[in-house]
Amino acid sequence: MNKFRELSTGKLLYGKYVIEKVLGIGGFGITYYARHTALNRHYAVKEFFINGFCVRSTQSKDVHLQGLTEEEYDRFREKFVEEARTLAKLDHENIVKVIDMFEENNTSYIVMPFVEGVTLNQTVRQRGRLDYETAVNYMAQLAEAIGYIHERNILHRDISPDNVIITPQNKAVLIDFGSAREFIHDKTQSHTAILKKGYAPLEQYSVTGRKGAYSDIYSLGAVFYFILTGQKPMEATERTMENMPELGTLLSNIPGDVNRTVMKAMSLAPENRHQNIREFMDDMLGTKPSKPVKTAPKKKKNRKRTVLVLLSVFGFLLAGGGGLLLFLQHKKSLETESDLKTYLELAGQAGKYCEDGEEYYDTAMKICEKAASYEIKYAHTGDENKFSLKMAEEQQKLKFKIDSLFSVYREAAITGINAWNDTKEEIERDIAVRYGNKALNLKKDSDLEKRLKEMNNNIKN
């Protein structure tokens, strides 16, 4: 059977929506650009479709399941429907509205007005970083929209430049509420992990954990950072190891208050951020400036190197004359050049493996260790400057990165295992396995291996 995901162009839904193209595909849905046959107007139609667990055949429009039971599928589908009903009650000019909902093809659909325009991400890519006045205008609109849903106990959880449409009238419209969830401010809750790199706060790397308005505020600050600088913010996990450049260091003409507001909103610790949208907007507009957040200085890395003291007594050189001395000096020079060539090759390999991703970090670490050994060998010699790529430092940075990522992934895996034990939902098991494998790929952990094995044994039994 030829399997595929999205419905093809020309397919008719609910007897009145003709699909013209796909607008986007996410983890829990496919959004289509569709024309209403009677009204001759275009709408965005979102289909409930769990990527990786749902398939179609070319002979049918119906959704079929793989690796998911009917009971589990119906439970997630009901959540999709409930969220659509909640969003249908929202009425804000900067939030896309749900206007219709129907069931067909063994799944559910929600219909929203098609918002003409381009995403905020596309706007910045096309025009470059935005001027301060334009950026503040868009952020004020977004903040009003987020404040509106927070008052109704809804977290968006996926605020990013790709989920904001800028219309020809310069209106900023927040779209894609597929990740939105109800919340109780600052309480520990179980939400599926949403990881929009660069825009997700650290607490969203965990399935359970404290969630609140400050979680969306981090994402708002990250969007503000992006549109002012034109640069994607560092991922939250990376920021646990190294400092992200502040606006003031990237932009010479940015007001200091703006730098303070953005960096406060993007504080890694939730308690250091603005606690609600009103605080964020007051700070952004300068009506009630808050004190800048003092960040703890990064611990200085131990750069102490082992000094090799070579005390060789060449008494025979005195007797053998200068010829032998020249020969040995030439031999030493050849050895140094050979070591330098090897050192540079190792440094290049280590960098390449680091760029290739987490699964290659272990290999990169071993190569870094080899390269660093040459730095030690030639420390405090006349050739020290030749070995100046600071591989010992890179090795230490990589170790910090591995340790930090391991902690985050391990926590997510353990949370997923606990959630699966409580709910037996397939999606929780999938999270546990995915992040468990990520953690174990970085470091060995017998306790985590044991927990994953016990979970898998319980499934088989």
C-alpha positions as CSV (number, residue, x, y, z in Angstrom):
1,M,0.0,0.0,0.0
2,N,1.4,3.4,-0.9
3,K,1.3,5.4,2.3
4,F,1.3,9.2,2.5
5,R,0.1,11.9,4.9
6,E,-1.6,14.9,3.3
7,L,-4.7,14.9,1.2
8,S,-4.1,15.7,-2.5
9,T,-5.2,18.9,-4.3
10,G,-8.8,18.9,-5.4
11,K,-10.1,16.7,-2.6
12,L,-13.5,17.8,-1.3
13,L,-14.0,18.0,2.5
14,Y,-17.4,18.2,4.2
15,G,-19.1,18.7,0.8
16,K,-17.9,22.3,0.5
17,Y,-14.2,22.8,1.1
18,V,-11.9,22.1,-1.9
19,I,-8.2,21.6,-1.0
20,E,-5.9,23.8,-3.1
21,K,-2.6,23.3,-1.3
22,V,-0.9,22.4,2.0
23,L,0.0,25.4,4.2
24,G,1.9,23.5,6.9
25,I,2.5,20.1,8.6
26,G,3.1,19.8,12.3
27,G,3.3,17.0,14.9
28,F,-0.5,16.9,15.5
29,G,-2.0,18.3,12.3
30,I,-1.9,19.3,8.7
31,T,-3.2,22.7,7.6
32,Y,-4.7,23.1,4.1
33,Y,-5.6,26.2,2.0
34,A,-9.1,25.4,0.9
35,R,-11.9,27.2,-1.1
36,H,-15.5,27.2,0.0
37,T,-17.4,26.1,-3.1
38,A,-20.5,28.2,-2.3
39,L,-19.0,31.3,-0.9
40,N,-15.9,31.2,-3.2
41,R,-13.8,32.3,-0.2
42,H,-10.6,30.7,1.1
43,Y,-10.1,29.3,4.5
44,A,-7.4,27.5,6.5
45,V,-8.6,24.0,7.3
46,K,-6.6,22.0,10.0
47,E,-6.9,18.3,10.1
48,F,-6.1,16.2,13.2
49,F,-3.3,13.9,12.1
50,I,-0.6,12.6,14.4
51,N,2.6,12.5,12.5
52,G,4.3,9.2,12.8
53,F,1.2,7.4,14.0
54,C,-1.2,8.1,11.2
55,V,-1.1,7.1,7.5
56,R,-3.3,7.1,4.5
57,S,-3.5,4.9,1.4
58,T,-3.9,6.3,-2.2
59,Q,-7.2,4.4,-2.4
60,S,-8.8,6.2,0.5
61,K,-9.0,9.5,2.3
62,D,-9.5,7.8,5.6
63,V,-6.8,8.0,8.3
64,H,-5.3,4.7,9.4
65,L,-3.3,4.1,12.6
66,Q,0.1,2.6,13.1
67,G,1.6,2.0,16.5
68,L,-1.4,3.6,18.2
69,T,-4.6,2.0,19.5
70,E,-8.1,3.2,18.6
71,E,-8.7,4.1,22.2
72,E,-5.5,6.2,22.4
73,Y,-6.3,7.9,19.1
74,D,-9.8,8.8,20.1
75,R,-8.5,10.2,23.4
76,F,-6.1,12.6,21.6
77,R,-8.7,13.4,19.0
78,E,-11.2,14.4,21.7
79,K,-8.5,16.8,23.1
80,F,-8.2,18.3,19.6
81,V,-11.9,18.8,19.5
82,E,-12.1,20.3,23.0
83,E,-9.3,22.7,22.2
84,A,-11.1,23.8,19.0
85,R,-14.3,24.5,21.1
86,T,-12.3,26.5,23.5
87,L,-10.6,28.5,20.7
88,A,-14.0,29.1,19.1
89,K,-15.0,31.1,22.1
90,L,-12.0,33.5,21.7
91,D,-12.7,36.8,20.0
92,H,-9.6,39.0,19.5
93,E,-8.4,40.8,16.5
94,N,-4.9,39.5,16.8
95,I,-5.9,35.8,17.2
96,V,-7.0,33.6,14.4
97,K,-10.6,32.4,15.1
98,V,-12.1,29.0,14.8
99,I,-15.4,29.3,12.8
100,D,-16.3,25.7,11.9
101,M,-15.6,22.1,12.9
102,F,-16.5,18.8,11.4
103,E,-15.6,15.1,11.4
104,E,-14.7,13.1,8.3
105,N,-12.2,10.5,7.0
106,N,-11.9,9.0,10.5
107,T,-10.5,12.2,11.9
108,S,-11.6,15.8,12.8
109,Y,-11.2,19.2,11.2
110,I,-11.3,22.8,12.3
111,V,-11.9,25.7,10.0
112,M,-10.3,29.2,10.4
113,P,-10.3,32.3,8.2
114,F,-7.3,32.4,5.9
115,V,-5.1,35.2,7.1
116,E,-3.4,36.9,4.1
117,G,0.1,38.0,4.7
118,V,3.6,36.6,5.5
119,T,5.0,35.2,8.7
120,L,7.1,37.3,10.9
121,N,10.0,35.0,10.1
122,Q,9.6,35.7,6.4
123,T,9.3,39.4,7.0
124,V,12.6,39.6,8.8
125,R,14.3,37.3,6.2
126,Q,13.1,39.5,3.4
127,R,13.6,43.0,5.0
128,G,16.3,42.3,7.5
129,R,16.0,43.2,11.2
130,L,13.1,45.5,12.0
131,D,13.5,49.1,13.3
132,Y,12.6,49.7,16.9
133,E,9.3,51.4,16.3
134,T,8.0,48.6,14.0
135,A,9.2,45.9,16.3
136,V,7.5,47.5,19.4
137,N,4.3,47.8,17.4
138,Y,4.2,44.1,16.5
139,M,5.2,43.1,20.0
140,A,2.5,45.2,21.7
141,Q,-0.1,43.5,19.5
142,L,1.2,40.1,20.3
143,A,1.4,40.9,24.0
144,E,-2.3,42.0,24.0
145,A,-3.3,38.7,22.3
146,I,-1.3,36.6,24.7
147,G,-2.6,38.5,27.7
148,Y,-6.2,37.9,26.4
149,I,-5.7,34.1,26.3
150,H,-3.8,34.0,29.6
151,E,-6.8,35.7,31.3
152,R,-8.8,32.6,30.1
153,N,-6.2,30.2,31.5
154,I,-4.7,29.2,28.1
155,L,-1.0,28.9,27.4
156,H,0.0,29.1,23.7
157,R,3.3,27.2,24.2
158,D,4.4,27.7,20.6
159,I,5.0,31.4,20.1
160,S,7.6,31.9,17.4
161,P,8.1,34.0,14.3
162,D,6.7,31.2,12.2
163,N,3.4,31.4,14.1
164,V,2.8,35.1,13.6
165,I,1.3,36.4,10.4
166,I,1.9,40.1,9.4
167,T,-1.0,41.3,7.2
168,P,-0.7,44.0,4.5
169,Q,-2.3,46.3,7.1
170,N,0.6,45.7,9.5
171,K,-1.6,43.7,11.9
172,A,0.2,40.9,13.8
173,V,-2.0,37.8,14.0
174,L,-1.2,34.8,16.2
175,I,-1.9,31.5,14.6
176,D,-1.5,27.7,15.2
177,F,-3.0,27.0,18.6
178,G,-2.3,23.2,18.2
179,S,0.0,23.2,21.2
180,A,-2.2,25.4,23.4
181,R,-3.2,24.0,26.8
182,E,-5.2,25.1,29.8
183,F,-3.0,25.9,32.8
184,I,-3.0,26.8,36.5
185,H,-0.4,29.5,37.0
186,D,2.9,28.3,38.5
187,K,1.6,24.8,39.2
188,T,3.2,21.5,38.2
189,Q,1.3,20.1,35.3
190,S,1.6,17.4,32.7
191,H,1.9,18.8,29.2
192,T,3.5,17.2,26.2
193,A,7.0,18.7,25.7
194,I,7.1,21.5,23.0
195,L,10.6,22.3,21.8
196,K,10.7,25.1,19.3
197,K,14.5,25.6,19.5
198,G,15.5,29.2,20.4
199,Y,12.0,30.1,21.5
200,A,11.0,27.5,24.1
201,P,11.9,28.2,27.7
202,L,13.9,25.6,29.7
203,E,10.8,24.3,31.6
204,Q,9.1,23.2,28.3
205,Y,11.8,20.6,27.9
206,S,10.0,18.6,30.6
207,V,6.7,16.9,30.2
208,T,5.7,17.9,33.7
209,G,6.9,20.9,35.6
210,R,5.9,24.4,36.6
211,K,4.1,26.3,33.9
212,G,2.7,29.7,33.8
213,A,2.3,33.0,31.9
214,Y,6.1,33.4,32.2
215,S,6.6,30.4,29.9
216,D,4.9,32.3,27.0
217,I,6.7,35.5,28.1
218,Y,10.0,33.8,27.5
219,S,8.9,33.1,23.9
220,L,7.7,36.6,23.4
221,G,11.1,37.9,24.6
222,A,12.8,35.6,22.1
223,V,10.6,36.8,19.2
224,F,11.5,40.4,20.2
225,Y,15.2,39.5,20.2
226,F,14.9,37.9,16.8
227,I,13.1,40.8,15.0
228,L,15.4,43.4,16.5
229,T,18.7,41.6,15.8
230,G,17.7,39.4,12.8
231,Q,19.4,36.5,14.7
232,K,17.7,33.5,16.1
233,P,18.2,33.3,19.9
234,M,20.4,30.6,21.4
235,E,18.6,27.4,22.5
236,A,17.7,27.5,26.2
237,T,19.9,24.4,26.9
238,E,22.9,26.0,25.3
239,R,22.4,29.1,27.5
240,T,23.0,27.0,30.6
241,M,26.6,26.7,29.4
242,E,27.4,30.0,27.7
243,N,26.1,33.5,27.7
244,M,23.8,34.6,24.8
245,P,24.9,38.0,23.4
246,E,22.7,40.8,24.7
247,L,21.0,43.3,22.4
248,G,23.3,46.0,23.6
249,T,26.3,44.2,22.3
250,L,24.7,43.5,18.9
251,L,23.0,46.9,18.3
252,S,24.6,50.2,18.9
253,N,21.4,52.3,18.8
254,I,19.1,50.2,20.9
255,P,17.7,51.9,24.1
256,G,19.1,50.4,27.3
257,D,15.6,49.8,28.6
258,V,14.8,47.6,25.7
259,N,17.8,45.4,26.3
260,R,16.7,45.1,29.9
261,T,13.1,44.2,29.0
262,V,14.1,41.5,26.5
263,M,16.8,39.9,28.6
264,K,14.5,39.9,31.7
265,A,11.8,38.2,29.6
266,M,14.3,35.6,28.5
267,S,15.7,34.8,31.9
268,L,16.4,31.1,32.2
269,A,14.8,31.0,35.7
270,P,11.0,31.6,35.5
271,E,11.0,33.6,38.8
272,N,13.3,36.2,37.2
273,R,11.0,36.9,34.3
274,H,8.0,39.1,34.1
275,Q,5.2,37.1,35.8
276,N,2.4,38.4,33.6
277,I,1.8,40.2,30.4
278,R,1.0,43.5,32.0
279,E,4.4,43.5,33.7
280,F,6.0,42.7,30.3
281,M,4.1,45.5,28.5
282,D,4.7,48.1,31.2
283,D,8.4,47.3,31.1
284,M,8.5,47.3,27.3
285,L,6.7,50.6,27.0
286,G,8.7,52.2,29.8
287,T,5.7,53.0,32.0
288,K,7.0,50.9,35.0
289,P,10.6,49.9,34.4
290,S,11.8,46.9,36.4
291,K,15.2,46.3,37.8
292,P,17.6,44.4,35.5
293,V,18.0,40.8,36.3
294,K,21.4,40.0,37.8
295,T,22.7,36.9,36.3
296,A,25.3,34.8,38.2
297,P,28.7,35.0,36.6
298,K,29.8,31.9,34.7
299,K,32.3,29.8,36.6
300,K,35.7,30.2,35.2
301,K,36.9,27.1,33.5
302,N,40.0,25.5,34.9
303,R,42.5,26.2,32.2
304,K,45.5,25.1,34.2
305,R,47.7,22.9,32.0
306,T,50.1,20.3,33.1
307,V,53.6,21.5,32.3
308,L,56.0,18.9,31.0
309,V,59.5,19.6,32.3
310,L,62.0,17.8,30.1
311,L,65.4,17.6,31.8
312,S,67.6,15.7,29.4
313,V,71.4,15.7,29.9
314,F,73.1,15.4,26.6
315,G,76.6,15.0,27.8
316,F,77.5,13.2,24.6
317,L,76.6,16.3,22.6
318,L,79.5,18.1,24.2
319,A,81.8,15.3,23.1
320,G,80.2,14.7,19.7
321,G,80.4,18.2,18.4
322,G,77.9,20.5,16.6
323,G,77.1,18.1,13.7
324,L,75.1,15.8,15.9
325,L,73.4,18.8,17.6
326,L,72.2,20.1,14.2
327,F,71.0,16.7,13.3
328,L,69.0,16.3,16.4
329,Q,67.6,19.9,16.1
330,H,66.5,19.1,12.5
331,K,64.9,15.8,13.7
332,K,63.0,17.7,16.4
333,S,61.8,20.2,13.9
334,L,60.4,17.5,11.7
335,E,58.7,15.9,14.6
336,T,57.1,19.2,15.6
337,E,55.8,19.9,12.1
338,S,54.4,16.3,12.0
339,D,52.7,16.8,15.3
340,L,51.3,20.2,14.2
341,K,49.8,18.6,11.0
342,T,48.2,15.9,13.1
343,Y,46.9,18.5,15.7
344,L,45.3,20.6,13.0
345,E,43.7,17.6,11.4
346,L,42.3,16.5,14.8
347,A,41.0,20.0,15.5
348,G,39.2,20.0,12.2
349,Q,37.7,16.5,12.8
350,A,36.5,17.5,16.3
351,G,34.8,20.6,14.9
352,K,33.1,18.7,12.1
353,Y,31.7,16.0,14.5
354,C,30.4,18.7,16.8
355,E,28.6,20.3,13.9
356,D,27.1,17.0,12.9
357,G,25.0,16.8,16.1
358,E,24.6,15.2,19.5
359,E,25.1,11.6,18.3
360,Y,28.7,12.5,17.4
361,Y,29.6,14.3,20.6
362,D,31.2,11.3,22.1
363,T,33.5,10.9,19.1
364,A,34.2,14.6,19.1
365,M,35.2,14.4,22.8
366,K,37.7,11.6,22.2
367,I,39.3,13.6,19.3
368,C,39.4,16.7,21.4
369,E,41.3,14.8,24.1
370,K,43.9,13.7,21.5
371,A,44.3,17.2,20.2
372,A,44.6,18.6,23.7
373,S,47.4,16.2,24.4
374,Y,49.6,18.1,21.8
375,E,48.8,21.4,23.5
376,I,50.2,19.9,26.7
377,K,53.2,18.5,25.0
378,Y,54.3,21.8,23.5
379,A,53.2,24.0,26.4
380,H,55.9,26.4,27.5
381,T,58.1,25.6,24.5
382,G,59.2,27.8,21.6
383,D,56.4,26.1,19.5
384,E,53.6,26.8,21.9
385,N,51.9,29.4,19.6
386,K,51.7,26.9,16.8
387,F,49.3,24.8,18.9
388,S,46.9,27.7,19.6
389,L,43.4,26.4,18.8
390,K,42.7,25.9,22.5
391,M,41.4,22.4,22.1
392,A,41.6,21.9,25.9
393,E,39.0,24.7,26.2
394,E,36.9,23.2,23.5
395,Q,37.0,19.9,25.2
396,Q,35.8,21.4,28.5
397,K,33.0,23.3,26.7
398,L,31.9,20.1,25.0
399,K,31.9,18.3,28.3
400,F,29.6,21.0,29.8
401,K,27.3,20.8,26.8
402,I,27.1,17.0,27.1
403,D,26.4,17.1,30.9
404,S,23.7,19.8,30.5
405,L,21.9,18.1,27.6
406,F,22.1,14.8,29.4
407,S,20.4,16.3,32.5
408,V,17.6,17.8,30.4
409,Y,17.0,14.6,28.4
410,R,17.2,12.3,31.4
411,E,14.6,14.4,33.2
412,A,12.3,14.4,30.2
413,A,12.7,10.6,29.9
414,I,12.1,9.9,33.6
415,T,9.0,12.2,33.5
416,G,7.7,10.4,30.4
417,I,8.2,7.0,32.2
418,N,6.3,8.2,35.2
419,A,3.5,9.7,33.1
420,W,3.2,6.4,31.1
421,N,3.0,4.5,34.4
422,D,0.1,6.7,35.4
423,T,-1.8,7.1,32.1
424,K,-0.5,4.3,29.8
425,E,-0.8,6.8,27.0
426,E,1.4,5.8,24.0
427,I,2.6,9.3,23.4
428,E,4.1,9.4,26.9
429,R,6.0,6.1,26.2
430,D,7.2,7.6,22.9
431,I,8.6,10.6,24.8
432,A,10.3,8.4,27.4
433,V,12.0,6.3,24.7
434,R,13.0,9.2,22.5
435,Y,14.6,11.3,25.3
436,G,15.9,8.2,27.0
437,N,17.8,7.2,23.9
438,K,19.1,10.8,23.5
439,A,20.4,10.8,27.1
440,L,22.0,7.4,26.8
441,N,23.7,8.3,23.5
442,L,25.4,11.1,25.4
443,K,26.3,9.2,28.6
444,K,25.9,5.8,30.2
445,D,23.3,5.7,33.0
446,S,22.5,2.2,34.4
447,D,19.5,3.5,36.4
448,L,17.9,5.1,33.3
449,E,18.6,2.0,31.3
450,K,16.9,-0.1,34.0
451,R,13.8,2.1,34.1
452,L,13.4,2.0,30.3
453,K,13.8,-1.7,30.3
454,E,11.2,-2.2,33.0
455,M,8.8,0.1,31.1
456,N,9.3,-2.0,27.9
457,N,8.8,-5.3,29.8
458,N,5.6,-4.0,31.3
459,I,4.3,-3.2,27.8
460,K,5.1,-6.7,26.5
461,N,3.4,-8.2,29.6
